[in-house]
Amino acid sequence: MITLGNDYHIARSSLLRQAVLGALALSVWPAAAQDMGGDNEVRTIETIIVTAQKREQSLQDVPIVVTAISGQLLQDSGVRDIKDLTLLTPGLIVTSTTSETVTTARIRGIGTVGDNPGLESSVGVVIDGVYRPRNGVSFGDLGELERIEVLKGPQGTLFGKNTSAGVINVVSKKPTFDFGADVELTVGNYGAREGSFSLNGPLAGNVLAGRLYAAARERDGFYDVDRGPGPRVETRDADRDFYTLRGQLLAQPGESFDARLVVDYTERDENCCAAPHVALSPSPAVLGVLQALRPGSFLGVDPFARRVEANRSSEQSIEDKGVSLELNWNLDALGGATLTSVSAWRDWESVNGQDSDFTTVDILYRNADGSYANKFKQLSQELRLAGETDRVSWLVGAFYANEDLDSHNPLLMGNDFRAYFGGLLGAPGIALINSLPGIAWAAGHGQLDTYEQESKSWALFTNNSIRLTEALELTLGLRYTNEAKDLDSHYANSLGALGGVGCQILRDQLAGITAQIGSLPISAPEQAQALQTIYGIGCAPYADPLFNDLATSQSSIDEGEWSGTAKLAYRFNDQVMGYLSYARGYKAGGYNLDRERTGNPALNPGQPDGIAVDLDTSFAKETVDSYEVGLKTEWANGAVLLNGALFYQDYTDFQLNTFTGIQFVVTSLPQVVSQGVDLDLIWRSPVEQLSVQAGITYAETEIKDFGSALATFRPERANDRLSFAPKWSGSLSATFQQPVNGNLVWRANLGGKYTSEYNTGSNLDPRKKQDAMTIVNARLGFGAQDERWMVEAWAQNLTDEEYYQVAFDGTLQGSSANPPAGLAQIPTSTVNAFLGAPRTYGLTMRFKF
């Protein structure tokens, strides 16, 4: 067996990056040469229709940066969900953490960090006109797709709140009046078994058509699990097991009216997501106690061996269902205006288990018995009236949404909690812990908190394009949004008044504990650090009696906000359009759905009563002012589309969510600025068989003002670039289709995505950095030209690139906060990470009838 060193992997990654970016740059030159002359037959690009402004327009007429991806390219690239979409979209990163449903999309480095359900998305996901309340609620099998449009920059005018970074607009295939059926079967490594079936056609002449889609997908886990003493029984993690049903009816009783009803249901039963160690705590106390409790564990770090430690179950069960009805009337009034109504109801529930310390030491956990769950219900209604005259394309509308969020958040102490806590305190700490009642930190007990949040949002909006001349067009859009949120929180300890007895005794005996620690032959900073351990672990929020049977109601969020846009577009000729734009975006304020305390008695031991429950867990709205100048161009007689834009986005009160290894802390960054360049290319080459789609994003996304949030960041960070904000990203997808003997064809697709280095931790700990990487997907198919059958060999992450999705501080295993003055300013926390998927490959067979 030959072992390749790190230099090989660095060289391979560098070569791949150069290949992708080099191919991307060189792809423009053939187009330019083709435009300069020659007798080659030119293949023009068919008009690409998008609905970025909620009306059908050519991509080249829309004064917005839009990456439009066709259904065929999505199929060739193996896109099943919004995470797969990242390969085709420069500037887009989609990650998952403790559950595949805890999914976050970021555009140009802007997005929401972490697992806290109180935070909403910065990138809105809209599926068939229906807004999904969180990115994770939209994570699943997208089914049969017409296209996906990625709109970059704030889209607050037409898509409303929580689109301050952009929108992923998913358009699925509608029913048609032509009968057809499709079958797809897939097998792959990791025991992958997949199948889907769709049936489409008329149900009542030319009046009613239907489409039915069903899919089931299974796969073994990516990780081998060291279960320690259990009680976990599963030996694999990050598996996949779900099915999806989607039915549609399209009614067209006349030329002036149509109605589309969509009903969908998805159920997932999987194990996810364990996280291997990236860096072990440098604290001898932490590592020593862990190894003493589980001999043989924590001996090294090799995350991409994909062996993880978890003695508790990570089962997850997700149910997602909904119905939507879209009605369109073409009216005789107002010059033939169209009235559109989109009504929708969504119901989503996620039940999870979790080994919360990500080790085989039984410290903290959440049971997979239904007690740890998040539920969303949303009812929404949108009305739009749109029309057009010789000079004006106009639209007015109204939107309403009512969202109910129920969150059940238990966190229980494991069998080893008491011994682990005592061990961290050393000999006096062990003696102290042993002197306390057994109930002080009882295994199987802890916090049992519930949150009920209701959000009501309504908006009025208008978007109008005025043709000032044949070449000059002005677009003005305005939206007023009112957002009201109410939160009822019930904090409880499972043992009632005794639930925090250990924490209470520590407080009562603070003077004696301080004297004990003070008698040790250690420095004053080390004594202070020992007191931090007492209050950071033994008296952490989950063990604090202040929260026992505490009910709070908050209704402090009732905000009205204006958003809008002004765009000036000038068409120099049929091939070139330039534009200037300003856009205002808005992301709603919210509540931190976690325990919050004020004061820190560990830093001021003489005043233990300085700690209190923070009864106001709200955080402020986030706004952005965005400026953009762009060009949309056609070259080579319509064979090349090359679009580019310069952008500057200034965010105020950017919502930052940080996991400290103990709890989620939500703060605001007073100013974050993202500026850079976007380029998109579509090319139908002179070689008839070859088509290319590519793009580059350069974005400098930096924190300009930290405010009070500075306390959550590491002082030795490399720079002030926001997490998940690479400077460079580029994508390239090339498709080659070659007929064989008239009736057969082979089709190949090769796609690559380059991303420069970036930090995956919100506190910018240098240990959480992801190096520059290139992901490559490939697909090779052979079959009938009429697509009646096709066999495809494919690979995702062909080169088996190793990368982190999100790195985070290990629970209760040291601290990433600044230590007391006098101690080395280095983090003592363990770092774990949720990894990107390894190389997967397989065979797919498609049949059309």
C-alpha positions in Angstrom: 0.0 0.0 0.0 1.4 3.4 -1.0 0.7 6.3 1.3 0.7 9.7 -0.4 2.0 12.7 1.7 0.4 16.0 2.2 2.5 17.6 -0.5 0.8 15.4 -3.1 -2.6 16.5 -1.9 -1.6 20.2 -2.0 -0.1 19.8 -5.5 -3.2 17.9 -6.7 -5.5 20.6 -5.3 -3.4 23.4 -6.8 -3.4 21.7 -10.2 -7.2 21.2 -10.2 -7.7 24.9 -9.2 -5.5 26.0 -12.1 -7.3 23.7 -14.5 -10.7 24.9 -13.6 -9.8 28.6 -13.6 -7.7 28.3 -16.7 -10.5 26.6 -18.6 -12.9 29.2 -17.5 -10.6 32.0 -18.7 -9.7 30.3 -22.0 -13.4 29.6 -22.8 -13.9 33.2 -23.7 -11.2 33.2 -26.4 -12.8 30.8 -28.9 -16.0 32.9 -28.6 -14.0 36.1 -29.4 -12.3 34.4 -32.3 -15.6 33.1 -33.6 -17.0 36.6 -33.5 -14.1 38.0 -35.5 -14.9 36.0 -38.6 -14.8 32.6 -40.2 -17.1 30.2 -42.0 -18.0 28.0 -39.0 -21.7 27.6 -38.5 -22.8 29.5 -35.5 -25.1 27.8 -32.8 -27.1 30.5 -31.1 -28.4 30.3 -27.5 -32.1 30.0 -27.2 -33.7 32.9 -25.3 -33.4 32.0 -21.6 -36.6 33.0 -19.8 -36.4 33.8 -16.1 -38.9 35.2 -13.6 -36.5 37.1 -11.4 -38.9 40.1 -11.5 -42.0 37.9 -11.1 -42.8 38.2 -14.8 -41.3 36.3 -17.7 -38.3 38.1 -19.2 -35.2 37.2 -21.2 -32.2 36.8 -18.9 -30.4 39.5 -20.9 -33.2 42.0 -20.2 -33.1 41.7 -16.4 -31.0 44.3 -14.6 -30.0 41.8 -11.8 -27.2 39.3 -11.4 -29.0 36.0 -12.1 -27.4 32.6 -12.6 -30.0 30.6 -14.5 -29.5 26.8 -14.7 -31.6 24.7 -17.0 -33.3 21.5 -16.1 -31.0 19.5 -18.4 -27.9 20.9 -16.9 -29.2 20.3 -13.4 -29.8 16.6 -14.4 -26.4 16.3 -16.0 -24.7 17.7 -12.8 -26.7 15.4 -10.5 -28.5 18.2 -8.6 -31.1 16.8 -6.2 -31.2 19.5 -3.6 -30.0 23.1 -3.0 -26.7 21.8 -1.6 -25.8 20.2 -4.9 -26.5 23.5 -6.6 -23.3 25.0 -5.2 -21.2 23.2 -7.9 -23.0 25.3 -10.6 -23.1 28.7 -8.9 -20.1 30.8 -8.1 -20.4 32.7 -4.8 -22.9 30.2 -3.4 -22.1 28.0 -0.4 -24.6 25.7 1.2 -23.7 23.8 4.4 -25.4 21.4 6.9 -24.5 20.9 10.6 -26.2 18.8 13.3 -28.9 17.6 10.9 -29.3 17.7 7.2 -32.3 19.9 7.8 -30.0 22.5 9.6 -29.0 23.8 6.2 -27.7 27.3 5.5 -27.2 29.0 2.1 -24.8 31.9 1.7 -24.3 34.2 -1.3 -21.2 36.4 -1.7 -20.2 35.4 1.9 -23.5 36.5 3.4 -25.7 34.1 5.3 -26.9 33.0 8.7 -24.6 30.9 10.9 -25.6 27.9 13.1 -28.4 25.8 14.3 -30.5 28.3 16.2 -34.1 28.1 14.9 -34.7 31.6 16.1 -32.6 33.0 13.3 -34.1 33.2 9.8 -32.4 33.0 6.5 -30.4 35.6 4.6 -30.9 33.7 1.3 -34.5 33.1 0.6 -35.6 29.8 -1.0 -38.7 30.0 -3.1 -40.2 26.8 -4.6 -42.9 27.3 -7.2 -43.7 30.8 -5.8 -43.9 29.7 -2.2 -41.4 31.0 0.4 -39.9 28.4 2.7 -39.4 29.8 6.3 -35.9 28.3 6.7 -33.3 27.0 4.3 -33.5 23.6 6.0 -37.3 23.5 5.4 -36.5 23.6 1.7 -33.8 20.9 1.9 -34.9 17.8 0.1 -35.5 16.1 -3.2 -36.5 19.0 -5.6 -37.9 16.5 -8.1 -38.4 17.3 -11.8 -37.0 20.8 -12.5 -37.6 23.3 -15.2 -34.8 25.5 -14.0 -33.3 27.2 -11.0 -32.5 30.9 -10.8 -30.0 32.2 -8.2 -30.6 35.9 -7.7 -27.6 37.6 -6.1 -27.9 40.6 -3.8 -30.8 41.8 -1.8 -34.2 41.0 -3.3 -36.5 42.8 -0.8 -38.8 44.4 -3.3 -40.5 41.4 -4.8 -39.4 38.6 -2.5 -39.7 40.4 0.8 -37.9 39.9 4.2 -35.1 37.5 4.7 -33.6 37.9 1.2 -30.9 40.3 2.2 -28.2 38.2 0.4 -30.3 36.8 -2.5 -32.9 34.3 -3.5 -32.8 30.7 -4.8 -35.9 30.5 -7.1 -36.8 26.9 -7.9 -39.2 26.3 -10.8 -40.4 22.7 -11.2 -41.9 21.1 -14.2 -45.6 21.8 -14.6 -48.2 19.3 -15.9 -48.6 19.2 -19.7 -51.2 17.8 -22.0 -48.7 15.4 -23.6 -48.7 11.9 -22.1 -45.4 10.6 -20.9 -43.7 8.6 -18.1 -40.2 8.6 -16.8 -38.4 6.0 -14.7 -34.9 6.4 -13.1 -33.0 3.7 -11.3 -29.6 4.3 -9.6 -27.1 2.2 -7.7 -23.8 3.4 -6.2 -21.1 3.0 -3.6 -22.0 3.3 0.1 -24.9 1.0 -0.8 -26.8 3.7 -2.6 -30.1 2.6 -4.0 -32.4 5.1 -5.6 -35.5 5.1 -7.8 -38.0 7.7 -9.1 -41.0 7.6 -11.3 -43.1 10.3 -12.9 -46.3 10.2 -14.9 -47.7 13.2 -16.8 -50.6 13.8 -19.2 -54.1 14.9 -19.8 -56.9 14.0 -17.4 -59.8 15.7 -19.1 -59.1 16.7 -22.7 -57.3 20.0 -23.0 -58.8 21.3 -19.7 -57.1 19.3 -17.0 -53.7 17.8 -16.8 -51.8 16.1 -14.0 -48.2 15.2 -13.1 -47.2 12.7 -10.4 -43.6 12.3 -9.1 -42.4 9.7 -6.6 -38.9 9.0 -5.4 -37.1 6.9 -2.8 -33.4 7.2 -1.9 -31.3 5.1 0.4 -27.6 5.1 1.2 -25.3 3.7 3.9 -23.5 6.1 6.2 -20.3 7.9 5.4 -18.9 7.3 9.0 -17.9 4.4 11.1 -19.0 5.0 14.7 -17.1 4.2 17.9 -20.1 3.7 20.3 -18.1 3.3 23.5 -20.4 1.8 26.1 -23.5 2.9 24.3 -26.5 2.9 24.5 -26.2 3.8 20.8 -26.7 0.8 18.6 -26.1 2.3 15.1 -22.6 1.6 13.8 -22.8 4.1 10.9 -23.7 7.8 10.6 -24.7 10.2 7.8 -26.8 7.6 6.0 -29.8 8.5 3.9 -33.3 7.0 3.8 -36.2 9.1 2.5 -39.1 9.2 0.0 -40.9 12.0 -1.7 -44.4 12.2 -3.3 -45.4 15.2 -5.4 -48.7 15.6 -7.2 -49.9 18.4 -9.5 -53.0 19.4 -11.3 -53.2 22.0 -14.0 -56.6 23.3 -15.0 -57.0 25.5 -18.1 -60.8 25.9 -18.7 -60.2 28.8 -21.1 -57.5 31.1 -22.5 -58.0 33.7 -19.7 -57.6 31.4 -16.7 -55.4 28.7 -15.3 -55.0 27.1 -11.9 -52.2 24.9 -10.6 -52.5 22.8 -7.5 -49.4 21.2 -5.9 -49.4 18.7 -3.1 -46.1 17.3 -1.7 -45.0 15.0 1.1 -41.5 13.9 2.2 -40.4 11.7 5.0 -36.8 11.1 6.1 -35.6 8.6 8.7 -31.8 8.9 9.0 -28.8 9.0 11.3 -27.1 12.4 11.2 -24.8 14.1 12.0 -21.7 13.1 13.9 -18.6 15.2 13.8 -14.9 14.0 14.0 -12.2 15.9 15.9 -10.2 18.4 14.0 -8.1 19.6 16.9 -7.9 18.3 20.4 -8.0 20.6 23.4 -4.4 21.7 24.3 -5.5 21.7 28.0 -4.0 18.7 29.8 -6.9 18.8 32.3 -9.5 18.4 29.5 -7.7 15.7 27.5 -6.5 13.9 30.6 -9.9 13.5 32.1 -11.5 12.4 28.8 -8.8 9.8 28.3 -9.1 8.6 31.9 -12.8 8.1 31.5 -12.5 6.4 28.1 -9.0 4.8 27.8 -7.9 4.5 24.2 -10.0 7.4 23.0 -8.7 10.9 21.9 -5.3 9.6 20.9 -5.1 11.5 17.6 -6.8 13.6 15.0 -7.6 12.2 11.5 -11.0 13.6 10.6 -11.0 12.3 7.0 -10.6 8.7 8.2 -14.3 9.2 8.8 -14.3 7.5 12.2 -16.4 9.3 14.7 -17.2 8.9 18.4 -20.8 8.9 19.7 -22.2 6.9 22.5 -25.7 8.4 22.0 -28.1 8.0 19.0 -28.2 10.6 16.2 -31.5 9.3 14.8 -33.5 12.0 12.9 -37.0 11.8 11.6 -38.3 14.6 9.3 -41.7 15.1 7.9 -42.4 17.8 5.4 -45.7 18.4 3.7 -47.6 21.2 2.0 -50.1 22.3 -0.5 -50.2 25.4 -2.8 -52.7 26.8 -5.2 -51.7 29.3 -7.9 -54.4 31.0 -9.9 -53.9 33.3 -12.9 -56.6 35.4 -14.5 -56.0 37.4 -17.7 -58.4 40.3 -17.3 -60.0 42.5 -19.9 -59.6 45.4 -17.5 -56.5 47.7 -17.2 -55.4 46.9 -20.7 -55.3 43.2 -20.2 -53.8 42.9 -16.8 -53.1 39.6 -15.1 -54.2 38.8 -11.5 -52.2 36.1 -9.7 -52.9 34.5 -6.4 -50.6 32.1 -4.7 -52.0 30.4 -1.5 -49.8 27.9 0.4 -49.7 25.9 3.6 -46.6 24.2 4.9 -46.1 21.8 7.8 -42.6 20.7 8.7 -41.3 18.7 11.7 -37.9 17.5 12.7 -37.2 15.1 15.6 -33.6 14.4 16.4 -31.3 12.7 18.8 -27.8 14.0 19.5 -24.6 13.0 21.2 -24.0 16.7 22.2 -20.4 16.3 23.3 -19.4 14.2 20.1 -17.3 11.8 22.2 -17.8 8.3 23.7 -17.6 10.0 27.2 -21.2 10.4 28.3 -21.3 14.1 29.2 -24.3 15.7 27.5 -27.0 14.4 25.1 -30.4 14.7 23.6 -32.7 11.7 23.4 -34.1 10.6 20.0 -37.5 9.9 21.6 -39.3 12.9 20.2 -38.4 15.3 23.1 -35.9 17.2 20.9 -37.9 18.6 18.0 -38.6 21.7 15.9 -41.9 22.3 14.1 -42.9 24.9 11.6 -46.3 25.7 10.3 -46.8 28.4 7.8 -49.8 29.8 6.0 -49.1 32.3 3.3 -51.0 34.3 0.7 -49.7 36.5 -2.1 -51.8 38.6 -4.6 -50.2 40.3 -7.6 -51.8 42.4 -10.3 -49.5 43.0 -13.3 -50.0 44.7 -16.7 -48.2 46.3 -19.5 -48.6 49.3 -21.8 -46.4 50.6 -24.6 -44.2 52.4 -22.1 -44.7 50.8 -18.7 -44.6 47.3 -17.2 -46.3 47.6 -13.8 -46.9 45.3 -10.9 -48.6 45.8 -7.5 -49.1 43.2 -4.8 -49.7 42.2 -1.3 -48.3 39.4 0.9 -49.3 37.8 4.2 -47.7 35.0 6.2 -48.5 33.5 9.5 -45.7 31.2 10.9 -45.9 29.1 14.1 -42.6 27.7 15.4 -42.6 25.2 18.3 -39.2 24.2 19.6 -38.5 21.6 22.2 -34.9 21.9 23.4 -33.8 19.4 26.1 -30.2 19.0 27.1 -29.5 16.2 29.6 -26.4 15.3 31.7 -24.9 11.9 30.9 -23.5 9.2 33.2 -20.0 10.7 33.1 -20.9 14.3 33.7 -20.3 14.3 37.4 -16.9 12.6 37.1 -15.9 14.7 34.2 -16.7 18.0 36.0 -14.9 16.9 39.1 -11.9 15.8 37.2 -11.5 19.2 35.5 -11.3 20.8 39.0 -8.5 18.6 40.1 -8.1 17.1 43.6 -10.0 19.8 45.6 -12.7 19.7 42.9 -13.1 16.0 43.1 -13.4 16.1 46.8 -15.9 18.9 46.6 -18.0 17.1 44.0 -18.0 13.8 46.0 -19.2 15.7 49.0 -22.3 16.9 47.3 -25.6 14.9 47.1 -25.9 12.4 44.3 -28.7 14.4 42.9 -26.5 17.4 42.3 -25.8 16.4 38.7 -28.0 13.4 38.2 -27.5 11.4 35.0 -30.5 11.6 32.6 -31.6 15.0 33.9 -31.1 18.6 32.8 -33.0 21.3 31.0 -36.4 20.7 29.3 -37.1 24.0 27.6 -39.9 24.8 25.1 -40.4 27.8 22.9 -43.5 28.8 21.1 -43.0 31.6 18.6 -45.7 33.2 16.3 -44.7 35.4 13.5 -47.1 37.5 11.4 -45.9 39.3 8.4 -47.7 41.4 5.8 -46.4 43.6 3.0 -47.5 45.8 0.2 -45.2 46.2 -2.8 -44.9 47.5 -6.3 -42.3 47.1 -9.1 -42.5 49.1 -12.3 -40.4 49.4 -15.4 -40.7 52.6 -17.4 -39.3 52.8 -20.9 -38.1 56.4 -21.1 -36.8 55.9 -24.6 -36.4 52.9 -26.9 -33.0 52.2 -25.2 -33.4 53.6 -21.7 -35.5 51.9 -19.0 -36.1 52.9 -15.4 -37.2 50.4 -12.8 -38.6 51.6 -9.5 -39.7 49.2 -6.8 -41.0 49.7 -3.2 -42.1 47.4 -0.4 -43.4 48.1 3.0 -43.2 45.1 5.4 -44.6 44.8 8.9 -43.2 42.0 11.0 -44.6 41.1 14.5 -43.2 38.2 16.6 -44.3 36.9 19.9 -42.3 34.3 21.9 -43.5 32.3 24.9 -40.6 30.5 26.6 -40.9 27.9 29.4 -37.6 27.0 31.0 -37.7 23.9 33.1 -35.3 21.5 34.9 -36.2 17.9 34.8 -35.8 17.5 38.6 -37.8 20.6 39.3 -36.5 22.7 42.2 -33.7 20.1 42.6 -32.6 20.3 39.0 -29.9 22.9 39.7 -29.0 21.8 43.2 -25.4 21.3 42.3 -25.1 24.7 40.8 -26.9 26.2 43.8 -24.5 24.6 46.3 -21.5 25.8 44.4 -22.8 29.3 44.7 -23.6 28.9 48.3 -20.2 27.6 49.0 -18.4 30.0 46.8 -16.2 31.5 49.5 -15.0 28.0 50.6 -14.4 26.9 47.1 -12.5 30.1 46.4 -10.4 29.4 49.5 -9.7 25.8 48.4 -8.6 26.9 45.0 -6.6 29.8 46.4 -4.6 27.3 48.6 -3.4 25.5 45.5 0.1 26.2 44.3 -1.1 27.8 41.1 -1.1 31.4 39.8 -4.0 33.8 40.2 -4.9 33.6 36.5 -5.1 29.8 36.9 -7.3 30.2 40.0 -9.6 32.4 38.0 -9.7 29.8 35.3 -10.7 27.2 37.8 -13.6 29.4 38.9 -14.6 29.8 35.2 -14.7 26.0 35.0 -17.1 25.9 38.0 -19.5 28.4 36.5 -18.9 27.5 32.8 -19.6 23.8 33.3 -21.1 23.1 36.7 -23.2 26.2 36.7 -23.7 26.5 33.0 -27.2 27.7 31.9 -28.5 24.1 31.5 -27.8 23.5 35.2 -28.8 26.9 36.6 -31.7 26.8 39.1 -32.5 30.4 38.1 -34.2 28.9 35.0 -36.3 26.3 36.8 -40.0 26.6 36.0 -39.5 30.0 34.6 -42.0 31.2 32.0 -41.5 34.4 30.0 -43.5 36.1 27.2 -41.9 38.5 24.8 -43.7 40.7 22.2 -41.0 43.3 21.7 -40.7 42.8 18.0 -43.2 44.8 15.9 -41.3 46.5 13.2 -42.2 48.2 9.9 -39.5 48.4 7.3 -39.2 49.9 3.8 -37.2 48.1 1.2 -37.0 48.8 -2.5 -34.9 49.3 -5.6 -34.1 51.8 -8.4 -32.5 50.5 -11.6 -31.5 52.4 -14.7 -30.8 50.1 -17.7 -29.6 51.3 -21.1 -29.5 49.0 -24.2 -26.6 50.2 -26.3 -27.6 47.7 -29.1 -29.3 44.3 -29.5 -26.2 42.7 -28.0 -25.2 45.0 -25.1 -27.3 46.2 -22.1 -25.8 48.1 -19.1 -27.4 49.0 -15.9 -27.0 50.8 -12.6 -28.9 49.7 -9.5 -29.6 50.4 -5.9 -31.4 48.0 -3.7 -32.5 48.1 0.0 -32.8 44.7 1.8 -34.3 43.7 5.1 -34.0 40.7 7.4 -36.4 40.5 10.3 -35.3 40.7 13.9 -36.0 37.8 16.1 -35.4 35.9 19.4 -32.5 33.7 20.5 -34.1 30.3 21.3 -31.6 29.4 24.0 -31.0 30.3 27.7 -29.4 33.6 28.2 -27.8 35.0 31.4 -26.4 38.4 32.3 -23.3 38.9 34.4 -20.5 36.4 34.9 -19.7 35.6 38.6 -16.7 33.5 37.6 -15.0 36.7 36.5 -16.1 38.5 39.7 -16.2 35.8 42.4 -17.0 38.3 45.2 -20.4 39.0 43.7 -22.1 35.6 42.9 -25.5 37.3 42.9 -24.5 39.4 39.9 -25.8 36.7 37.6 -29.4 36.8 36.4 -31.7 35.5 33.7 -31.8 37.7 30.6 -35.5 38.1 30.1 -35.0 39.9 26.7 -33.5 37.5 24.1 -34.4 39.6 21.1 -31.9 40.8 18.5 -32.3 43.6 16.0 -33.3 43.6 12.3 -30.6 43.4 9.7 -30.6 45.9 6.7 -28.5 46.3 3.7 -27.9 49.0 1.1 -26.6 47.5 -2.2 -25.1 49.2 -5.3 -24.4 47.5 -8.5 -23.2 48.4 -12.0 -23.5 45.6 -14.7 -23.2 44.6 -18.3 -25.2 41.9 -20.1 -23.7 41.1 -23.5 -24.1 38.7 -26.4 -21.2 37.8 -28.7 -20.5 35.6 -31.7 -24.0 36.2 -33.2 -25.7 34.9 -30.2 -23.5 32.0 -29.4 -22.0 33.6 -26.3 -23.7 35.3 -23.3 -21.2 37.1 -21.1 -22.6 39.0 -18.1 -20.7 40.9 -15.4 -21.4 43.2 -12.5 -19.5 45.2 -9.8 -21.3 45.2 -6.5 -21.0 46.9 -3.1 -23.2 45.8 -0.2 -23.2 47.5 3.2 -24.9 45.6 6.0 -26.1 47.2 9.2 -26.6 45.0 12.4 -25.6 41.8 10.7 -27.0 39.0 12.7 -24.3 36.8 14.1 -24.9 33.4 15.8 -22.0 31.8 17.7 -21.8 28.5 19.5 -19.4 28.8 22.4 -19.2 25.2 23.3 -21.9 25.7 25.9 -24.7 27.8 24.3 -25.7 29.9 21.3 -24.9 33.6 21.6 -26.7 35.9 19.2 -25.1 39.3 18.7 -25.1 42.0 16.0 -22.2 43.2 13.9 -22.7 47.0 13.4 -21.3 46.9 9.9 -20.3 44.2 7.3 -19.4 45.1 3.8 -19.3 42.8 0.8 -17.9 44.1 -2.5 -16.5 42.5 -5.6 -17.2 41.2 -9.1 -19.6 38.6 -10.6 -19.1 37.1 -14.1 -21.3 34.6 -15.8 -20.8 32.9 -19.2 -22.9 30.6 -21.4 -21.2 29.4 -24.6 -22.4 27.3 -27.5 -19.1 26.5 -29.1 -18.4 26.2 -32.9 -18.0 22.5 -32.2 -21.6 21.5 -32.4 -21.4 19.0 -29.6 -19.9 21.2 -26.9 -21.7 23.7 -24.6 -20.1 25.5 -21.6 -21.6 27.3 -18.6 -19.3 29.1 -16.2 -18.9 31.9 -13.7 -16.5 33.7 -11.4 -17.2 35.6 -8.2 -14.7 37.7 -6.4 -16.0 39.0 -3.1 -14.3 40.9 -0.2 -16.7 40.4 2.7 -15.3 42.0 5.8 -16.4 43.0 9.2 -15.9 46.8 9.4 -17.3 47.3 12.9 -17.4 44.5 15.5 -19.2 46.4 18.3 -19.8 44.4 21.4 -19.6 41.2 19.4 -15.8 41.5 19.4 -15.8 39.4 22.6 -16.9 36.3 20.7 -14.0 36.5 18.2 -10.5 35.0 18.5 -7.8 37.7 18.9 -5.3 35.7 16.8 -7.7 35.4 13.8 -5.9 35.8 10.4 -8.1 38.7 9.3 -11.5 40.3 9.7 -13.2 38.5 6.8 -16.6 37.1 7.7 -16.8 33.3 8.0 -17.8 31.3 4.9 -16.6 34.2 2.7 -14.0 33.0 0.2 -12.5 35.8 -1.9 -12.6 33.7 -5.1 -15.0 31.1 -6.3 -15.4 29.8 -9.9 -17.5 27.2 -11.6 -17.2 25.5 -14.9 -19.6 23.0 -16.5 -18.9 21.5 -19.9 -21.3 19.2 -21.8 -20.4 17.2 -24.9 -23.0 15.3 -26.8 -22.0 13.1 -29.8 -24.5 11.2 -32.0 -23.6 7.6 -32.9 -25.0 5.9 -36.0 -28.0 8.2 -36.2 -30.1 6.6 -33.5 -27.7 6.6 -30.5 -25.9 9.3 -28.6 -23.3 9.5 -25.9 -23.3 12.5 -23.6 -20.6 13.7 -21.2 -20.6 16.4 -18.5 -17.7 17.6 -16.5 -18.2 20.2 -13.8 -15.9 21.9 -11.3 -16.2 24.4 -8.5 -13.1 26.2 -7.1 -13.3 28.0 -3.8 -10.4 29.9 -2.2 -9.7 29.5 1.5 -12.1 30.7 4.1 -12.9 30.2 7.8 -15.8 27.9 8.7 -16.2 29.2 12.3 -18.2 32.3 13.3 -15.5 33.2 15.8 -12.7 33.0 13.2 -10.6 30.6 15.1 -7.7 29.9 12.8 -8.0 26.1 13.4 -11.4 26.3 11.6 -10.0 27.4 8.3 -10.9 25.5 5.2 -8.1 25.6 2.6 -8.7 26.4 -1.1 -10.4 23.5 -2.8 -11.8 22.2 -6.1 -14.8 19.9 -6.3 -15.3 18.0 -9.5 -18.3 16.1 -10.7 -18.5 13.9 -13.9 -21.2 12.0 -15.8 -20.9 9.9 -18.9 -24.1 8.6 -20.6 -25.0 6.4 -23.6 -28.4 5.8 -25.0 -31.1 6.6 -27.6 -31.2 10.0 -29.2 -34.9 10.3 -28.4 -34.0 9.6 -24.7 -36.2 6.5 -24.5 -33.3 4.9 -22.6 -30.0 6.1 -21.3 -27.3 4.5 -19.1 -25.0 6.9 -17.2 -21.9 6.4 -15.1 -21.3 9.3 -12.7 -19.1 10.5 -9.8 -19.7 13.3 -7.3 -16.5 14.8 -5.8 -14.5 12.8 -8.3 -11.1 13.6 -6.8 -12.3 12.9 -3.3 -11.5 16.4 -2.1 -11.4 16.6 1.7 -13.1 19.6 3.2 -15.0 21.0 6.2 -18.6 22.2 6.0 -18.6 23.8 9.4 -16.1 23.6 12.3 -17.2 24.3 15.8 -16.0 24.3 19.5 -16.4 20.9 21.1 -19.0 21.0 23.9 -17.5 21.5 27.4 -14.1 20.6 26.1 -12.1 23.8 26.9 -12.9 27.3 25.9 -12.4 29.5 22.8 -13.1 32.6 24.9 -10.2 34.8 26.0 -8.7 33.3 29.2 -8.0 35.5 32.3 -5.2 38.0 32.0 -1.9 36.4 32.7 -2.6 33.1 30.9 -1.6 32.4 27.3 -4.1 33.9 24.9 -4.8 30.7 23.0 -8.0 28.7 22.8 -8.2 25.6 24.9 -11.2 24.1 23.1 -11.4 21.0 21.1 -12.6 21.6 17.6 -15.0 19.3 15.7 -16.2 19.6 12.2 -19.1 18.5 10.0 -17.4 17.2 6.8 -18.2 17.5 3.2 -19.3 14.4 1.4 -16.6 12.0 0.1 -16.4 10.7 -3.4 -19.6 8.9 -4.5 -20.1 7.1 -7.8 -22.6 4.8 -9.4 -24.8 3.9 -12.4 -28.1 5.5 -13.4 -30.6 4.1 -15.9 -33.3 6.3 -17.4 -36.3 5.3 -19.4 -39.0 7.4 -21.1 -42.3 6.1 -22.3 
